[in-house]
């Protein structure tokens, strides 16, 4: 198994580009920028991915209506060109630049090159992202009441990982009506007591 080096194209990504019917030119252009920045090319989750020191920096994503350059630690970048957006409303760290055509990507090549260089510098510096702690997420009143009523529930909830706590809080507060929130809380109590996350089976 020959080790893949920085700035080299990867045969799996060649295959991916050949087989994709959409966004070929856009991918080739951003690929060149990433490789010029001496990132290592690989295919992860079925998408072209560019890494530095084994850590993912950028992933290229082709969707039906847009082509996206996803920066895994995009929230730490200085987005002076204002081209980055959070992929989901609860995404804390990743940011993506969304394009609808080749001309748009061409207009932003300098920006993408600058952002990738910045992302590499961030990766190498080892700077940590300050994730919002669970305290920063609202605890719905219906759940708060249960926590006060059931000390064992409070103890079990506090023992969960921050990510699992967040998933529950977002799940509870995602319901518009108090009745729905209460029933979501009731349904999840056994799982929390079992030390399981929302999606653990």
C-alpha positions as CSV (number, residue, x, y, z in Angstrom):
1,X,0.0,0.0,0.0
2,X,1.8,3.1,-1.1
3,X,1.3,6.1,1.1
4,X,-0.5,8.9,-0.6
5,X,1.3,12.2,-0.6
6,X,0.3,15.8,-0.3
7,X,-0.6,17.5,-3.5
8,X,-1.2,14.2,-5.4
9,X,-4.4,13.1,-7.0
10,X,-6.0,9.9,-5.7
11,X,-7.2,7.3,-8.2
12,X,-10.4,6.8,-6.2
13,X,-11.2,10.5,-6.6
14,X,-10.3,10.3,-10.3
15,X,-12.9,7.5,-10.5
16,X,-15.5,9.5,-8.6
17,X,-15.0,12.5,-10.9
18,X,-15.3,10.4,-14.1
19,X,-18.5,8.8,-12.8
20,X,-20.3,11.9,-11.7
21,X,-22.6,13.5,-14.2
22,X,-22.8,16.8,-12.5
23,X,-20.4,19.4,-11.1
24,X,-17.3,17.8,-12.8
25,X,-15.7,21.1,-13.7
26,X,-16.4,22.6,-10.3
27,X,-14.9,19.6,-8.5
28,X,-11.8,19.7,-10.8
29,X,-11.3,23.4,-10.1
30,X,-11.6,23.2,-6.3
31,X,-9.5,20.0,-6.3
32,X,-6.7,21.9,-8.0
33,X,-6.9,24.7,-5.3
34,X,-6.8,22.1,-2.5
35,X,-3.9,20.2,-4.0
36,X,-2.0,23.5,-4.7
37,X,-2.4,24.1,-0.9
38,X,-0.7,20.7,-0.4
39,X,-3.6,18.9,1.1
40,X,-3.8,15.1,0.8
41,X,-6.6,13.9,-1.4
42,X,-8.8,10.9,-0.4
43,X,-12.3,9.7,-0.8
44,X,-14.4,9.6,2.4
45,X,-18.1,9.0,2.8
46,X,-18.1,8.7,-1.0
47,X,-17.0,12.3,-1.5
48,X,-13.6,13.9,-2.4
49,X,-12.0,14.9,0.9
50,X,-8.8,16.8,1.6
51,X,-6.8,16.3,4.8
52,X,-3.9,17.7,6.7
53,X,-2.0,15.6,9.2
54,X,-4.7,13.0,8.9
55,X,-7.5,15.5,9.8
56,X,-10.3,16.4,7.4
57,X,-10.1,20.0,6.2
58,X,-12.4,20.2,3.2
59,X,-15.1,17.9,1.7
60,X,-16.6,18.5,-1.8
61,X,-20.3,17.8,-1.9
62,X,-22.4,17.8,-5.1
63,X,-26.2,18.2,-4.6
64,X,-28.9,18.5,-7.2
65,X,-29.1,22.2,-7.2
66,X,-25.7,23.2,-5.7
67,X,-22.1,22.3,-5.3
68,X,-20.7,22.8,-1.8
69,X,-17.2,23.1,-0.4
70,X,-17.5,22.1,3.3
71,X,-15.0,23.3,5.7
72,X,-15.0,21.0,8.7
73,X,-13.9,23.7,11.1
74,X,-15.4,26.6,9.1
75,X,-16.7,28.4,12.2
76,X,-13.0,29.2,13.0
77,X,-12.3,30.8,9.7
78,X,-12.3,34.6,9.1
79,X,-15.2,34.7,6.6
80,X,-14.3,38.1,5.2
81,X,-16.0,37.3,1.8
82,X,-19.1,36.2,3.6
83,X,-19.6,33.0,1.6
84,X,-19.9,30.5,4.4
85,X,-23.1,29.1,5.9
86,X,-23.9,26.6,8.6
87,X,-25.2,23.3,6.9
88,X,-27.8,22.8,9.6
89,X,-29.4,25.0,12.3
90,X,-27.7,23.1,15.1
91,X,-24.3,22.8,13.4
92,X,-21.7,24.4,15.5
93,X,-18.3,23.9,13.8
94,X,-18.7,23.0,10.1
95,X,-19.4,25.7,7.5
96,X,-19.9,25.4,3.7
97,X,-19.6,27.6,0.7
98,X,-22.5,26.9,-1.7
99,X,-22.2,27.5,-5.4
100,X,-24.6,27.0,-8.3
101,X,-22.2,27.1,-11.2
102,X,-18.7,27.1,-12.5
103,X,-18.5,30.9,-13.0
104,X,-19.4,31.4,-9.4
105,X,-16.6,29.1,-8.2
106,X,-14.2,30.8,-10.6
107,X,-15.0,34.2,-9.0
108,X,-14.2,32.8,-5.6
109,X,-11.0,30.8,-6.4
110,X,-8.8,33.3,-4.5
111,X,-11.1,33.3,-1.5
112,X,-11.3,29.5,-1.5
113,X,-7.5,29.3,-1.7
114,X,-7.2,31.8,1.2
115,X,-9.8,29.9,3.3
116,X,-8.1,26.5,2.7
117,X,-4.7,28.0,3.7
118,X,-6.4,29.5,6.8
119,X,-8.0,26.1,7.6
120,X,-4.6,24.4,7.4
121,X,-3.0,27.0,9.7
122,X,-5.9,26.4,12.2
123,X,-5.4,22.7,12.0
124,X,-1.7,22.9,12.6
125,X,-2.0,25.4,15.5
126,X,-4.2,22.9,17.3
127,X,-6.7,25.6,18.3
128,X,-9.8,24.2,19.9
129,X,-13.3,25.3,19.0
130,X,-15.4,26.4,22.0
131,X,-18.5,24.2,21.6
132,X,-21.6,25.6,23.2
133,X,-21.9,23.6,26.4
134,X,-25.2,22.0,27.4
135,X,-25.8,24.9,29.8
136,X,-26.2,27.1,26.7
137,X,-29.1,25.0,25.5
138,X,-32.5,25.7,27.0
139,X,-33.9,23.1,29.3
140,X,-37.7,22.9,28.5
141,X,-39.9,23.5,31.6
142,X,-41.6,20.2,31.2
143,X,-38.2,18.4,31.5
144,X,-37.0,20.6,34.2
145,X,-40.1,19.7,36.3
146,X,-39.3,16.0,35.8
147,X,-35.6,16.5,36.8
148,X,-36.7,18.1,40.0
149,X,-39.3,15.4,40.7
150,X,-37.0,12.5,40.0
151,X,-33.4,12.9,41.4
152,X,-32.4,9.6,39.7
153,X,-33.4,11.1,36.3
154,X,-31.3,14.2,37.0
155,X,-28.3,12.1,38.0
156,X,-28.7,9.8,34.9
157,X,-29.1,12.8,32.6
158,X,-26.0,14.6,34.0
159,X,-24.0,11.4,33.5
160,X,-24.7,11.4,29.8
161,X,-22.1,12.9,27.3
162,X,-22.8,16.6,26.4
163,X,-23.7,15.5,22.9
164,X,-26.4,13.1,24.1
165,X,-27.7,15.7,26.5
166,X,-27.9,18.2,23.7
167,X,-29.8,15.7,21.5
168,X,-32.4,15.2,24.1
169,X,-32.8,18.9,24.8
170,X,-33.2,19.7,21.1
171,X,-35.6,16.9,20.8
172,X,-37.8,18.1,23.7
173,X,-37.7,21.8,22.8
174,X,-38.4,21.0,19.1
175,X,-42.1,20.4,20.0
176,X,-44.2,23.5,19.7
177,X,-46.8,22.5,22.2
178,X,-46.3,21.8,25.9
179,X,-48.4,18.6,25.7
180,X,-46.1,17.2,23.0
181,X,-43.0,18.3,24.9
182,X,-44.3,16.4,28.0
183,X,-45.0,13.3,26.0
184,X,-41.6,13.4,24.5
185,X,-40.0,13.7,27.9
186,X,-42.1,10.8,29.2
187,X,-41.1,8.6,26.3
188,X,-37.4,9.3,26.8
189,X,-37.2,8.8,30.6
190,X,-36.6,5.0,30.4
191,X,-33.8,5.6,27.9
192,X,-32.2,8.3,30.0
193,X,-32.3,6.1,33.1
194,X,-30.6,3.4,31.1
195,X,-27.8,5.8,30.3
196,X,-28.7,5.8,26.6
197,X,-28.7,8.6,24.1
198,X,-31.7,9.5,22.0
199,X,-30.5,7.5,19.0
200,X,-29.0,4.6,20.9
201,X,-30.9,1.4,20.5
